[in-house]
Amino acid sequence: MSDIPPTPQERRRSRRFFSFVFLLLAILLFIGGTAALLYWLFSEYSGIRNIWLIACGAPFVFVVVAVIIIFNLYNRFGRPLEKMFNAIDAVAEGDLSVRVPENTSGMFSDLNKRFNNMIAELERAEQQRRNLTADIAHELRTPLHIIQGNLEGVLDGVYQPTSEHINNTLSETRLLTRLVNDLQILSLAETGQLPLHPTRFLLADLLHDLAASFSSEAATLGIELKTSLTDPRQEIMADYDRLQQVLSNLVSNALRHTPAGGKVAIETEPASSAEKSTRIVVWDSGQGIAPADLPFIFDRFWRGDKSRRDRTHSGLGLAIAKQIIHAHGGKIEAKSVAGSGSSFMIELPKQLQSAIKEYSQE
């Protein structure tokens, strides 16, 4: 039979008891040591005869001095530590809104700031987890209801098992499959377990494949799609399929948010630092991203359409793109001006193998 762990109240009482015992022992040691020292200094061997006066006055002086010192020590150390312990107990009970005062003594000020920052990050992560759960439930609810409604309608004779109803149901199952696959990729990437298969290839080949994949869609939408390379012979070391997945998502988003007559481009530029070997830019002349939305575009299930009427996209594409680039040891960032288009910059490192090793160890 396992022992029952102590409750937070019992832990607080235990700490207070040991603190009281510690302070009592400290007072006794201080008084005893000081009395012994003064007795030696002012004894009859030192030429002072009025031992009774010292014996009567010394304890009072000792107690007053001890109380002042202990009070100061408690204000400087005991009270901040007590607030810290209470905050830790509150966090252990699940209260992530607790904070400790930061305007304390210099010794605890930095500690309290770091503690508050840690709790703020935990609170943010917990809120993200709750939002993720709500978003997943929202994304799964609609296709499941459609599938359930179609099947029940066929069983009840309301719908005939025609190709149209069967295709509608099949489309919803494909949407569910894509959503589950995206969630699995994102989960593996965030935990450093996404398998990568790096190879050396020409960057021009990748851009050519992208242009061939989206040329017909761009032509149908009346959008000019172009590619530009600073060095047609440039080779990079990366997972070809994963990098193509990232760029395909960026190009697809750019085409979707660019009106007819606009432009979408995939370009390469010189790297911004010596540690980076490749810089790829995807830009468009579309509607752009609102400044309030720009910090959140790489979050899970983020969509510019707050009504979520577009059900063909899961809202995980940019989150997956960020994690794939991070797995390569690179970085991705976005710049946009509302009404003037957007640009996404990707930078990959020269030492890809060491970057992948660091990623897998996270």
N, C-alpha and C positions, 0 to 999 in steps of 0.2 A: 504494500500500500504506500503510495507516494505521499510525502509531506505536503501540507497545504502551505503555499507561499504566504508570507506576511502581507497584510493589506497596506496601502499607502499611509493610512493613519497610524498603524502600528510602527511603520518605519520612521515616521516623523517623531512619534513619542520616544522611540529608541534613540534617535539622534539627539533629541533634546536632553534625555537622561545622561547620555555619555558626554554631551557638551557641559552640562551642569557639573558632573563629576570632574571633568577636566579643568574647568574653571576653579572649582573648590580646591583641587590639589595644587593648582598654580598659585592660588592665594596663600595657601598654607606654606608652600615651599618659599614663596617670596617673603612672607612675614618671618618664617623661621630663619631663613638665610640672612635677612637684613638684621634681625635681632641678634643673631650670633656675631655678625660683623660689628655692630655697634657695641655689643657687650665687650668684645675684644678691644675695640678702640677706646672705650670710655671706662674701662675697669680700673680698679685701684692700682693696677700695675702701670697704668698710663698717667697716674697722678691726679685723677678725679675721684673725690670721695663720695659725692652725692649720688650714689648708685640708685637710691630709692626714687629720686626724681626722674632719672632716665628710665627706670623700670616701669614707672607709672605713665610717663608721657610717650614712650616709644611705641607701644602697641597702637595708641590712637593715631599717631602720625603714620604708622605703617598701614593701618586700615584705610585712612583717607587717601594716601598715595596709591595704594593697591586698587581702591575703587575707581580713582581717576584713570589709572592706567588701563584697567579692565574695561571701563566704559569707552575709552578711546579705541582700544583694540576691537571691541565689539562693533563700534560704529564703522571702523575701517575694514574689518575682516568678517566678523560674525554675521552682521546684518546682510551684507551682499551675498554671503554664502547661503544664508537661510533663504533669501529670495530665489537664489539659483536652484537650491534643492527643491523648493516648492514648485518652481517652474518645471523642473525635470519630472517631478511626480505628476504634475498636471499633464505633461506630454505623454507620460507612460499610461495615463488614463484615457488618452485619446483627444485631449484638448490641445489643438494646434494653433489656437488663437492667443495663447499666453505669450507674454513678452516680459523681459526683465529690464529695469531702468538702466539706461546707458550713461547717465550723468553721475556715475559713482567715482570712487578714487581711481587714480591713474592705473593702479595695478589690476583692477577689475573692469575698467572701461572697455578695453580691447576684447577681453573675454566675453563680456556681455554683448558686444556688437557681433562677434562671431557666432555666439549662441543664437541671437535673434535672427541673423542671416540664415543659419542652418534651419531653424524652425520655419522661417518664411519659405525656404526652398521645399521643405517637407510639406507645408501647407499647399504650395503651388502644385507639387507632384500629386498630392491627394486629390486636389481639385481637377487636375488633368485626368486622373484615373476615373473619377466620377463622370467627367464629361465624356471620356472615351466609352464608358459603359453605356451612357445614355445615347451616344451617337451610334454605337453598334446596334443597340436595340431599335433605334429609329430606322437605320438603314435596312435591317432585316425584317422589320414589321411589314413594310409595304409589299415587297415581293411575296412574302409568305401569305399575306392576306389575299393577294391576287391569285396565287396558286390554289389556296384553299377554296376561294370562291368559285374558281373555274371548275375544279374537280367536284365540289359539292353540287354545282349547277348541272354538270353532266350526269351525276348520279341521280339527282332528283328529276331529271328530264327537262329542266329549264333550258339547258343548252344542249344542242346536238354535238356529238363528238366529231365536229368538222375539223378540217385541217387548220382553219383560222384559230379556233380555240386551243387546239393542241399546240400550234406554233406560238401563241401568246403565252401559254404555260411554259413551253420550252424556253422562251426568251427570258422569262423570270428566273428559271432555274439557272440559266447561263449567267445572269446578273448576280445571283447568289454565289455561284462558283467563282466568278471573278472577284467578288468582294472577299470571300474566304481566302482565296489565293493571295490577294493583296495584303490581307491581315497577316497571313503566315510569313510572307516576305518581309513585311515591316517588323514583325516580332523577331525573326531571325537576325535581321540587320541591327536592330537596337540592342540585342544581346551579344553581338559580335560573333554570331554563328552562321552568317550567310556565306555559303561556299562561293569562292571566286576562282576563276580559271584564267589567269592572266596570260596573254600571248602578245607577241610583238607584231604590229601591223601598221600599214600606212594610214595616216589620218585621212588622207584623201579618199581612200576606199570607204571609210565609214561615212564621210559626208556624201559621197556619191550614192551609197545605198539609201541614205536618208532622203536625199532629193528624189531618187527614183520611187521611193515608197509614198511620198506625199505630193508628187507633181500633179497627178490626176486630181486629187482632192483640191489642191490649190487652184488648178485651172478651173474646176467646176465652180469654186467660190469667187473666181475673178480676182485672185490674190497672186502677186508676183513672189515666187519663191526662188531665192538665189543662195549660192554658196560662195565663199571666198577663203582662200588659203594663202598665208604668207609664204609657206614653203611646201610645194606639192610633194616633195620627197620626204617630208617629216614623218618619222616613225615614233610610235608611243607604245608603252607597255601597260596594258590594261585588260580587263575582262571585256571582250568585244561585245558580247550579248548584253551584259549589264549596262555598259556605257551607251549602247544603242537604245536600250530601254529608257534610260534617262533622257537622252536627246529626243527620242520619239515623243515622249510625254511633253517636253517643252515645246516642240514644234506643233504638236496637236493642240496644245493650249493656245499657242500664238495664233494659229489658223482660226480657232473657234472664237477668239476675241478681236479679230481684225476684220473690218468691213470690206466689202468689195472695192477694188481699186487700191487696196493697201499693199504693204510689203512685209515679208517675213524673210529673215536672213540668218544663215548659220556661218559664222566667221571664226577664224583663228587669229590670235594676237600674240605678241611676245609676252612671256610670263612676267609677272610683277616682281618676282624675287628669284634669287639664284637657286633656291631649293625646289622651285616649281619648273616643270619642263613644258607644260602644255596649258594654254588658256583658250577655251572655246566659249564663244558668245552667241547666244540666240536672242535676236531682238525682233520687234515688230512695231508697226505704226498704228497699233490698234487703240482701244479705248483706255488702256492703262489701268493701274491699280490705285485705289483710293489710299491716301497716306495713312488713314486709320487702319486699313486692312493689311498694309505692307508688312508689318512685323509678324503677322500670323499666317502668312501664306504657306509656310512649311509645316504647319501644325496638322495633325490628323483630322480628316473630315472637314477641312476648311474649304469653303466655297464662296465665290463672289456673289452667287445667287443665294441670298439668305432664305428664300422661300423653298429652296431645294427642289425646284421643279425639274431640273435636269437630272434624271435618274440613270443616264447612260454612263456617268462617271462617278466613281466611289468617293472622290475627295481625298484619296490617299496617294495620288500620283506624285505630288511634290514632296510629301513626307518620305515616300520611298526613294525618290531621286536624291534627296538630301542624305539619307542613310547609305545609299550605294556609293555616292561620292565620298562620304566620310569613311566608308570601308576601304576605299582606295587611298586614304590618307590625304585627300584633297579637300576643297571647300567649294561651296556654291552660294551665291548671293544674288539678290535681285535689286534692281533699281527701276523706278517707274515714276512718271508724272501723269497724273490723271488727265486723260484726253490726248496724250502725246505718245502713247506706246510704252512698252516695257522691255527690259533687257535682263537676261540671266547669264551670269558669268560662272564658268566652271574652271577650276585650276587643279591640275593633277601633279603629284610630286615626281621627281626624278627617281628617287629610291623607292620604287613601288613595293619591292619585296619586304623591306623593313617596315614600311607603312602597314602592309597587310598583317605582318606579324604583330605589331603593336595593336592593331584593331582586334585581332583574334584573342588577345590577352586581356582585353578590357572586361 
